[in-house]
Amino acid sequence: MSLTGTAFFAVLVAVTALAVVVTIALWARVRGPRVVRWAVQAVMIGVCQLTAISVVAVWINNSYGLYASWDDLMGTDNTTAMTMPGPPVDRAKFSQGTQGGVLDTYFRGKRSLLSGQVLVWTPPQYHEAAYRTKKFPVLMLLHGVPGSPQSWLEHGGMPGDFADLLAKRAVHPFILVMPVVNPGSVDTDCSDLPDHKVATWLSADVPDLIRTKFRTLSGPGGWGVAGYSTGGFCAVKLPLQFPKVFGAGAALDPDPLTGDTSVLTDPAVRRRNAPTHMVKGTKARVSLFLATSRQDRLSPASSIEQFVAAAAGTQVEIRTQLLSSGGHNYNTWKAEYPEAFTLLSQWLKAPR
């Protein structure tokens, strides 16, 4: 019986209730010397307390995802993947205290076993009567490293900058989703490693959360990714790796697309997860926007040019933008917003 299953919790509740009923029914019927009666009654009280405490403990564990299984609880889980605490999707709660109407939650993914913060913004249309039955496209915004989902709000101008484009009808409505890209502060360039499956977290677990909690379009035509710096690297990588999940991506000053030797030290692993190598001969039919500045030494134009050359002969649609000035900072990335989000609106479906 699963530690986190409904059946186990229901059995505990029933046993607790039965213990209380039996204690009440037999309390006055205990026979024998006074010491024996006290001992028996003490055991009855202890059983009632133990079962009640167990019910509360299991409820807390199910709510906050402290232990995923009996092996996890007993310390005998021999799997290599990291297991992080946090509530599962069905128990994840969104708070509304974040600025700009952004919702905030923390949950643990079922497949990656990773946990992290996810911020969500729904466009005004999501709550309008005319859109009440419509499903919305989703755009995942991936931050850089170092950074956090909050960086999009504090420095990246979100969701205000997107709302301005929406008001100008330069883009159509999207649900904006800002997940952590390095759960546990472990950077893997959004890759799956044996003990830290971040690609699974971003491509399966976060979409699972959003589909469960919001009205979303299905299929890659309704899902896209955008990001800056490391998040930009991931915004190219994820559609190539998971074309059945993401139909388009926008990379703003991405890290070099051949991979970071300090992040993935194994050359074979780095090559498998580097967009420039992934795009060669790919069968993926996705659309990608890549932008940088001539002055951004951390995101050289030559890296994007190399990627475009590698994509020749594939069905990957690529658009690029090269700004004449600007460093590796939010001012540069904001200047790339209009082109990036306009193209994503053209490539991905509108609410329907």
Secondary structure as GFF3:
##gff-version 3
##sequence-region A 1 352
A	DSSP	alpha_helix	6	26	.	.	.	ID=ss1
A	DSSP	three_ten_helix	27	29	.	.	.	ID=ss2
A	DSSP	alpha_helix	34	64	.	.	.	ID=ss3
A	DSSP	alpha_helix	70	74	.	.	.	ID=ss4
A	DSSP	three_ten_helix	89	91	.	.	.	ID=ss5
A	DSSP	three_ten_helix	99	101	.	.	.	ID=ss6
A	DSSP	beta_strand	103	108	.	.	.	ID=ss7
A	DSSP	beta_strand	115	121	.	.	.	ID=ss8
A	DSSP	three_ten_helix	124	127	.	.	.	ID=ss9
A	DSSP	three_ten_helix	129	131	.	.	.	ID=ss10
A	DSSP	beta_strand	138	142	.	.	.	ID=ss11
A	DSSP	alpha_helix	150	154	.	.	.	ID=ss12
A	DSSP	alpha_helix	160	167	.	.	.	ID=ss13
A	DSSP	beta_strand	175	179	.	.	.	ID=ss14
A	DSSP	three_ten_helix	183	185	.	.	.	ID=ss15
A	DSSP	beta_strand	192	193	.	.	.	ID=ss16
A	DSSP	beta_strand	196	197	.	.	.	ID=ss17
A	DSSP	alpha_helix	198	200	.	.	.	ID=ss18
A	DSSP	pi_helix	201	205	.	.	.	ID=ss19
A	DSSP	alpha_helix	206	213	.	.	.	ID=ss20
A	DSSP	three_ten_helix	220	222	.	.	.	ID=ss21
A	DSSP	beta_strand	223	229	.	.	.	ID=ss22
A	DSSP	alpha_helix	230	241	.	.	.	ID=ss23
A	DSSP	beta_strand	248	254	.	.	.	ID=ss24
A	DSSP	alpha_helix	267	272	.	.	.	ID=ss25
A	DSSP	alpha_helix	275	278	.	.	.	ID=ss26
A	DSSP	beta_strand	287	293	.	.	.	ID=ss27
A	DSSP	alpha_helix	301	310	.	.	.	ID=ss28
A	DSSP	beta_strand	317	323	.	.	.	ID=ss29
A	DSSP	alpha_helix	330	347	.	.	.	ID=ss30
###
